[in-house]
Each structure stands twice: as C-alpha cells, then as structure tokens.
C-alpha cells in the first residue's frame, strides 16, 4: 500500500509498504480521511521532535521511518480474535495516544504525561496510509450524521475540551480566545457548548475572522488597535475574561491574553511558544491571575465524538482543502508553511 513516511527533518517520502494485519487485540481501519496537524508541520520543519530517529521508542519499539498522520477516521475492515465491541463495517475515529497505563502518571489518570507515551503518527505508524492497525480500546464509533471528514476533528476537539477542563471553566463564564486557527475555533465552540456566557475571539487575519463569526463567536476583535483590554472590559461590565485560551503561540499572544484576563482569572496556554516573552508577572501577582498549560487530552475523546454529532460543534467550514496522499508535501505541509498559509485552516488528506 502507499504511505507517507517521516525519515527526519524536512524528509518525508511516499513509498510502497506492506499492508498491516491486526493482532488479537487490534483493529484494522481503512483510512478515509486524515487531517494535517500543526504538529506535523513542526515535525517536518523542526524535527525530529516526537519521531524517534536514533533508537527505537521504548513503548512501541519502532524508529524512523514512521508513517505520519494522527487525526483520522475510516472504516473497520478487520478485527482481532479478542475484539468484540468493534465489527467490520463500523465507521470510526481513533484516539492516537498510546500510554503505558502503568507508570506513576498513568496510575494517576494523567495519561498524556505517561513516561513512555507514544503517538500514532509519531512513534508508531499513523494514518497517512491506506490502512492502519490500532488498539481496539482506542477506537470510537461515529454516529451516522458524522461524516468521515468531520470524524478527523475528534482529536483536536478533544484537545480543546481538555483545555476547558484544565482551565476550570464554569457555565456562565466570560471567555476569550486568542487566535482563530483550528484549535482556537474548536475551543471557542467547545466553550460555548459547555455553557460559556460569551466567547470573544481575538484575531486579525480576515479569513479567520470570518470563520470565527460563522462558527458562533460572540464577537471577533482585531487586537491591533491596542484597545483589547478595554474592549473586553466594555463587553463584561468591567470584569474582563474569567478564562482566556491562548491558542496562537507567540509571546505577544500571551501578553494579549493577560491584558484581556480579569482579576482572579485563568490563562490557559495552548499555543506552542517558541520565543522568549518579557511577561509582567507583577500584574499576574497583584490580580491573583493564573497561567496554566494544556496539551493533548486524557479522557475527553468520547465527549469530543458526542459533540460532533448534531453539529453542536461545526467542523465542515474549517476544511479549506482536500488532497490526495501524493499531494501531502506540496499541497499540504509546504502550502501550510508558505506565503499563502493564512488562507488555510484545516487540510484533509484522502489515501
């Protein structure tokens, strides 16, 4: 079968590889669609990061070349002898994390911090391929009103729900989201679905401003006028945000998050910050604000699948292109890193 393999930084190759077969506790899935994640871009541009290159990963015993792709949905075509919950023909999405379930952090239910955590498409073969085999316990059935394309959003939506749990957002909260990329837009919708009174989105790219409005943002504010804090205060009777989800990454985005966050509020850092930031911790201290981080998910995957049903979270408008496996590099990864990258939100790949 055809598969896209990661060999190392800036080195991905489309090759013929053997079609996999499931073990007794695994399920074989014919991949229908797989999303390109920001982590795929980081792996290509700055990697290896998650992909083991020099020695095999301790959890799964593999090293590069490894098939990429972890946001996917497809049809079950074969199940192992011990599998009873899943059947051939089932329409499914798959949680790509592979924790050990035995280490200190797994025993505390913090699977995303597993000492030997592996990821499909990272340390184990992923879904930029025609077929993939996965543990049966990682498989979630899709309702009939959720297409395979929408099913690919379960993984990033689970990240959004985990951030909401980490931030302790309560129904009726005033919420701000900084950055309207895929994660920001999903977090915005998830916050509204979980009872936020309003979600104010801060974004300046026109196409993403339009998407945020279309997907239900209470208001979208361009932060470049320098009045973001005053605008947030005006919209909340002077209180500003109870919870701010920073989904962009640059240091300026964190400073903006602090500006729109109210007294006693929580800033949830979801963006991958790669540059230094001169942050006013005195302001944080005097107003008893908190900064926490959130990456991945623990037990939010089932809730993500449920929220996609009935379009309680809408994903279709976020899809900006659909490409084939042999176009992933040119029309996918490089397109999302190039001069026209801002026109894209989510690109889906069909093997």
C-alpha positions as CSV (number, residue, x, y, z in Angstrom):
1,X,0.0,0.0,0.0
2,X,1.0,3.6,-0.4
3,X,2.2,5.5,2.7
4,X,3.9,8.8,3.6
5,X,6.9,8.1,5.8
6,X,8.8,10.5,8.0
7,X,12.6,9.9,7.9
8,X,13.8,13.0,9.6
9,X,13.7,16.8,9.4
10,X,12.4,18.0,6.1
11,X,12.4,14.4,4.8
12,X,9.1,12.8,4.1
13,X,8.7,10.1,1.4
14,X,5.8,8.5,-0.4
15,X,6.6,4.8,-0.6
16,X,5.1,1.3,-1.0
17,X,4.9,-0.5,2.3
18,X,3.4,-3.9,3.4
19,X,-0.3,-3.7,4.3
20,X,-0.6,-4.2,8.1
21,X,-2.5,-7.0,9.8
22,X,-4.1,-6.7,13.3
23,X,-3.1,-8.7,16.3
24,X,-5.7,-10.4,18.5
25,X,-6.4,-7.1,20.3
26,X,-6.2,-4.7,17.4
27,X,-8.5,-3.4,14.7
28,X,-7.6,-2.7,11.0
29,X,-9.0,0.5,9.6
30,X,-9.2,1.6,6.0
31,X,-8.3,5.3,6.3
32,X,-10.9,7.6,4.6
33,X,-9.5,11.0,5.7
34,X,-6.6,12.2,7.8
35,X,-6.1,15.9,8.8
36,X,-2.8,17.7,8.7
37,X,-2.0,18.9,12.2
38,X,0.3,21.8,13.3
39,X,2.5,19.2,15.0
40,X,3.0,17.6,11.5
41,X,4.4,20.9,10.3
42,X,6.6,21.3,13.3
43,X,7.9,17.7,12.8
44,X,8.7,18.4,9.2
45,X,10.2,21.9,9.7
46,X,12.0,21.5,13.1
47,X,12.1,17.7,13.7
48,X,12.7,15.2,14.7
49,X,10.6,16.1,17.7
50,X,8.3,13.2,18.5
51,X,9.5,10.7,15.9
52,X,12.4,8.5,17.3
53,X,15.2,8.5,14.8
54,X,18.3,7.3,16.6
55,X,16.9,4.5,18.6
56,X,13.5,2.7,18.9
57,X,10.8,4.2,21.1
58,X,10.6,2.3,24.4
59,X,6.8,1.9,24.3
60,X,6.4,0.5,20.7
61,X,9.9,-0.5,19.7
62,X,9.9,1.5,16.4
63,X,12.1,4.2,15.0
64,X,12.1,6.2,11.7
65,X,11.0,5.8,9.0
66,X,7.5,6.0,10.5
67,X,4.2,6.7,8.8
68,X,2.8,10.1,9.8
69,X,-0.7,11.3,10.4
70,X,-2.8,11.1,13.6
71,X,-6.1,13.0,13.1
72,X,-8.2,10.4,11.1
73,X,-11.4,8.5,10.5
74,X,-12.2,5.4,8.5
75,X,-14.0,2.1,8.1
76,X,-13.1,-1.0,10.1
77,X,-12.2,-3.8,7.7
78,X,-10.8,-6.5,10.1
79,X,-10.8,-7.1,13.8
80,X,-8.6,-9.3,16.0
81,X,-9.8,-12.5,17.6
82,X,-10.3,-10.9,21.1
83,X,-12.2,-7.9,19.8
84,X,-16.0,-8.0,20.4
85,X,-17.0,-4.3,20.7
86,X,-16.0,-3.3,17.2
87,X,-17.1,-5.0,13.9
88,X,-16.1,-4.8,10.3
89,X,-18.0,-2.1,8.6
90,X,-18.1,0.2,11.6
91,X,-17.4,3.9,10.9
92,X,-14.8,5.0,13.4
93,X,-12.3,7.6,14.6
94,X,-9.3,6.7,16.7
95,X,-7.6,8.2,19.7
96,X,-3.9,8.2,18.7
97,X,-2.2,8.3,22.1
98,X,-0.6,5.1,23.4
99,X,0.2,5.4,27.1
100,X,1.6,2.5,29.1
101,X,-1.2,2.7,31.8
102,X,1.3,1.5,34.4
103,X,3.7,4.4,35.3
104,X,3.2,6.9,38.1
105,X,1.4,9.4,35.9
106,X,-0.9,6.8,34.2
107,X,-1.9,5.5,37.6
108,X,-3.0,9.0,38.5
109,X,-5.1,9.2,35.3
110,X,-2.7,11.7,33.7
111,X,-2.1,9.5,30.6
112,X,-0.8,12.5,28.5
113,X,2.2,12.7,30.9
114,X,3.0,9.0,30.6
115,X,6.7,8.3,31.0
116,X,6.8,6.3,27.8
117,X,3.9,7.9,25.8
118,X,3.8,7.0,22.1
119,X,1.6,8.5,19.4
120,X,0.2,7.1,16.2
121,X,1.9,9.1,13.5
122,X,4.7,9.9,15.9
123,X,6.4,6.9,17.4
124,X,4.0,4.3,15.8
125,X,2.8,4.2,12.2
126,X,0.0,6.6,11.6
127,X,-2.8,7.3,9.1
128,X,-1.0,8.9,6.1
129,X,-1.6,5.5,4.5
130,X,-4.4,3.3,3.0
131,X,-4.7,1.2,6.1
132,X,-3.7,1.3,9.8
133,X,-3.9,-1.1,12.7
134,X,-4.8,0.3,16.1
135,X,-5.6,-1.0,19.6
136,X,-9.3,-1.8,19.9
137,X,-9.6,0.3,23.0
138,X,-8.6,3.4,21.1
139,X,-11.5,3.1,18.6
140,X,-14.6,5.2,18.8
141,X,-17.7,4.7,16.7
142,X,-19.1,7.6,14.7
143,X,-22.8,8.3,14.5
144,X,-24.3,8.3,11.0
145,X,-24.7,12.1,10.9
146,X,-20.9,12.5,11.3
147,X,-19.0,12.1,8.1
148,X,-15.5,10.6,7.8
149,X,-14.2,14.1,7.1
150,X,-15.8,15.5,10.3
151,X,-14.6,12.5,12.2
152,X,-11.0,13.6,11.7
153,X,-11.7,16.6,14.1
154,X,-12.3,14.4,17.1
155,X,-8.6,14.5,18.1
156,X,-8.1,18.3,18.1
157,X,-11.6,18.8,19.6
158,X,-10.5,16.5,22.5
159,X,-7.5,18.9,23.0
160,X,-10.0,21.8,23.2
161,X,-12.1,20.0,25.8
162,X,-9.1,19.1,27.8
163,X,-8.1,22.8,27.9
164,X,-11.6,23.7,29.1
165,X,-11.3,21.1,31.9
166,X,-7.8,22.4,32.8
167,X,-9.0,25.9,33.0
168,X,-11.9,25.1,35.2
169,X,-14.3,27.0,33.0
170,X,-17.8,27.1,34.5
171,X,-21.2,27.7,32.8
172,X,-21.9,31.4,32.6
173,X,-18.2,32.3,32.3
174,X,-16.9,35.2,30.2
175,X,-14.3,33.6,27.9
176,X,-11.7,35.0,25.5
177,X,-9.9,33.0,22.8
178,X,-6.7,34.4,21.3
179,X,-6.1,33.1,17.8
180,X,-8.7,31.6,15.5
181,X,-6.8,28.7,13.9
182,X,-8.2,25.2,14.1
183,X,-7.6,24.8,17.8
184,X,-8.9,28.3,18.6
185,X,-12.0,27.8,16.6
186,X,-12.7,24.4,18.2
187,X,-12.0,25.8,21.7
188,X,-14.4,28.7,21.0
189,X,-17.2,26.3,20.0
190,X,-16.5,23.8,22.8
191,X,-16.6,26.6,25.4
192,X,-20.0,27.7,24.1
193,X,-21.2,24.1,24.1
194,X,-20.1,23.8,27.7
195,X,-22.1,26.9,28.8
196,X,-19.9,30.0,28.4
197,X,-22.0,33.1,28.5
198,X,-20.0,34.6,25.7
199,X,-16.7,33.9,23.9
200,X,-14.8,36.9,22.5
201,X,-12.2,35.9,19.8
202,X,-9.1,38.0,19.1
203,X,-7.9,37.6,15.6
204,X,-6.7,39.8,12.8
205,X,-6.5,37.5,9.7
206,X,-9.6,38.3,7.6
207,X,-10.4,34.7,6.6
208,X,-10.2,33.5,10.2
209,X,-12.2,36.4,11.4
210,X,-15.0,35.4,9.0
211,X,-14.7,31.7,10.2
212,X,-15.0,32.7,13.8
213,X,-18.1,34.7,13.1
214,X,-19.6,31.9,11.1
215,X,-18.9,29.4,13.8
216,X,-20.6,31.4,16.5
217,X,-18.2,33.8,18.2
218,X,-20.0,36.3,20.4
219,X,-17.7,38.9,18.9
220,X,-14.4,39.0,17.0
221,X,-11.9,41.7,17.9
222,X,-8.9,42.9,15.9
223,X,-6.2,43.4,18.6
224,X,-4.1,45.7,16.5
225,X,-5.9,48.8,17.7
226,X,-4.2,48.4,21.1
227,X,-7.5,48.5,23.0
228,X,-8.1,44.8,23.5
229,X,-8.3,45.1,27.3
230,X,-10.7,48.0,27.3
231,X,-12.9,46.3,24.7
232,X,-13.0,43.1,26.8
233,X,-13.9,45.2,29.9
234,X,-16.6,47.0,28.0
235,X,-18.2,43.7,27.0
236,X,-18.1,42.3,30.5
237,X,-19.2,45.2,32.7
238,X,-15.6,45.9,33.6
239,X,-14.7,42.4,34.7
240,X,-12.8,41.1,31.6
241,X,-12.5,37.4,31.0
242,X,-12.8,34.6,33.6
243,X,-10.8,32.3,31.4
244,X,-8.6,33.1,28.4
245,X,-7.5,30.4,26.0
246,X,-4.2,31.4,24.2
247,X,-4.2,29.4,21.0
248,X,-1.7,31.2,18.9
249,X,1.7,30.7,20.4
250,X,3.8,33.9,20.1
251,X,4.8,35.8,23.2
252,X,2.7,38.8,22.0
253,X,-0.3,36.5,22.2
254,X,0.4,35.6,25.8
255,X,0.7,39.3,26.6
256,X,-2.7,39.9,24.9
257,X,-4.2,37.1,26.9
258,X,-3.0,38.7,30.1
259,X,-4.5,42.1,29.0
260,X,-8.0,40.7,28.5
261,X,-7.9,38.4,31.6
262,X,-9.8,39.7,34.6
263,X,-8.9,39.6,38.3
264,X,-8.6,36.0,39.6
265,X,-8.9,34.8,36.0
266,X,-7.1,31.9,34.4
267,X,-5.0,32.0,31.2
268,X,-4.7,28.6,29.6
269,X,-1.7,28.4,27.3
270,X,-2.4,26.1,24.4
271,X,-0.2,27.6,21.8
272,X,3.3,26.3,21.3
273,X,5.5,29.2,22.4
274,X,8.9,29.1,20.7
275,X,10.2,32.7,21.5
276,X,11.1,34.4,24.7
277,X,8.5,36.7,26.3
278,X,9.0,39.6,28.7
279,X,5.9,38.9,30.9
280,X,4.6,41.3,33.6
281,X,4.4,38.9,36.5
282,X,3.7,41.7,38.9
283,X,0.4,42.2,37.2
284,X,-0.3,38.5,37.5
285,X,0.6,38.6,41.2
286,X,-1.4,41.6,42.2
287,X,-4.6,40.4,40.5
288,X,-4.2,36.8,41.5
289,X,-4.4,35.6,38.0
290,X,-3.1,32.1,37.0
291,X,-1.3,30.7,33.9
292,X,-1.6,27.0,33.3
293,X,-0.7,24.9,30.2
294,X,-2.8,22.4,28.3
295,X,-1.6,19.9,25.7
296,X,-3.3,16.8,24.5
297,X,-6.2,15.1,26.4
298,X,-6.9,12.4,28.9
299,X,-10.5,11.1,28.8
300,X,-12.1,13.8,26.7
301,X,-12.2,11.8,23.4
302,X,-15.7,10.3,23.9
303,X,-17.1,13.8,24.7
304,X,-15.5,15.2,21.5
305,X,-17.2,12.5,19.4
306,X,-20.5,13.2,21.1
307,X,-20.2,17.0,20.5
308,X,-19.6,16.5,16.8
309,X,-23.0,14.7,16.5
310,X,-25.8,17.0,15.6
311,X,-23.3,19.8,14.8
312,X,-23.1,21.1,18.3
313,X,-19.5,21.8,17.2
314,X,-19.3,22.6,13.5
315,X,-16.2,21.4,11.6
316,X,-17.1,21.4,7.9
317,X,-16.5,25.2,7.4
318,X,-12.9,24.8,8.8
319,X,-11.9,22.5,5.9
320,X,-10.0,24.6,3.4
321,X,-8.7,21.9,1.1
322,X,-8.9,18.2,0.3
323,X,-5.9,16.5,-1.2
324,X,-4.6,13.0,-2.1
325,X,-1.8,11.2,-0.3
326,X,0.7,12.0,-3.1
327,X,0.0,15.7,-2.7
328,X,0.6,16.0,1.1
329,X,4.0,17.5,0.8
330,X,3.4,20.1,-1.9
331,X,-0.3,21.0,-1.4
332,X,-0.4,20.2,2.3
333,X,2.6,20.7,4.5
334,X,4.5,23.1,2.3
335,X,1.3,25.0,1.5
336,X,0.6,25.5,5.2
337,X,4.2,26.8,5.7
338,X,4.3,29.0,2.6
339,X,3.3,32.6,1.7
340,X,-0.4,31.6,1.3
341,X,-0.5,29.7,4.5
342,X,-3.0,32.0,6.2
343,X,-5.7,31.1,3.7
344,X,-5.8,27.6,5.1
345,X,-7.4,26.4,8.3
346,X,-7.5,22.6,8.0
347,X,-6.4,20.4,5.1
348,X,-7.6,16.9,4.8
349,X,-5.9,14.0,3.1
350,X,-7.5,11.0,1.5
351,X,-5.3,8.0,0.9
